[in-house]
Amino acid sequence: PRPRPRPPRHSPPPTRPRPRETYLPLLRPRLPVDGRERRSGEGHSRL
């Protein structure tokens, strides 16, 4: 039996050239680089 083609759930995004590097000048992560929400000594640790 032939496999049935899957119906598209979403329309494909428009084709456009992608930049080699992600350029996010205004978006900054809320968490520090280490991924912890609080500094050591603040709040309760989950360890």
Number of C-alpha atoms within 10 A of each C-alpha: 3 4 5 6 6 6 6 7 6 6 6 7 6 6 6 6 6 7 7 6 6 7 8 7 6 6 7 8 8 9 10 11 8 6 9 10 12 12 8 9 7 8 9 8 8 4 3
